Amino acid sequence: MKVNSTDMQNNFGKYLRLSAKEPIIITKNGKEVAKLVNSDFEEGTYILKESKPTYDCEGAKITFEEFLKIIDNSEERFEYIDGEIYLLSSPKVTHQKILVELTVLFYDFLNGDNCRTAIAPFDIKLKNSKNEINIVQPDMMIICDMDEKTDNQDYYTGVPKLIVEIISESTRKKDYINKLNLYLNSGVKEYWIVNPLSKEITLFCFEENEIVDNKTFRIGEKVNSFIFGDLIVDTDAIFVHR
């Protein structure tokens, strides 16, 4: 069966179920760019893992060069973590409300500072503990070397100092495990996991590939950054939307 990439994005669950019966060929502008197959996949095919809490099933491992071929022929958003490709879905309303609140608070805090706020979609290239390349699109970042680490094609090539991920049911495991391990080993200094489901914000402080401190903040409490001491965020402002 062949489907175009737009139809695949809008009906991913449907085609994931159908892939148990036959491979699904994904096309872009009439060209075949990827194949979605059941977990008993054929060597050399690509699996786009559905970003739902079914992460325990093994996905196909592909090379970074194969990943680049896929994204070069697609307008969809992807992440590439530890050799696996993840198709990113559109964020929901709660996610966007939280992102806007945090963006304004971070921007006001950094006003006049050398560090800057960046938000998705914004590709970040990081190397894991095996020195393998990963591509992620964090929801939000504080970057302190943007001018020095921007290449001649206007892409950022450095490592954000602080990263924020706003989780959902579909990204919970990826954010708490896959990305936590990646950020820990790639030089990120602080990682915020914002959980709208439990209305909590968990902070991790990294040094030399170790978690040196972590703390969870709940409704009614004020989040205090480990590395930006004056950055304080009221949880009520994040989770209680006007």
Summary of the structure (lengths in Angstrom):
residues: 242
radius of gyration: 18.8
end to end distance: 46.3
largest distance: 57.2
contacts: 672
relative contact order: 0.10
helix: 25%
strand: 31%
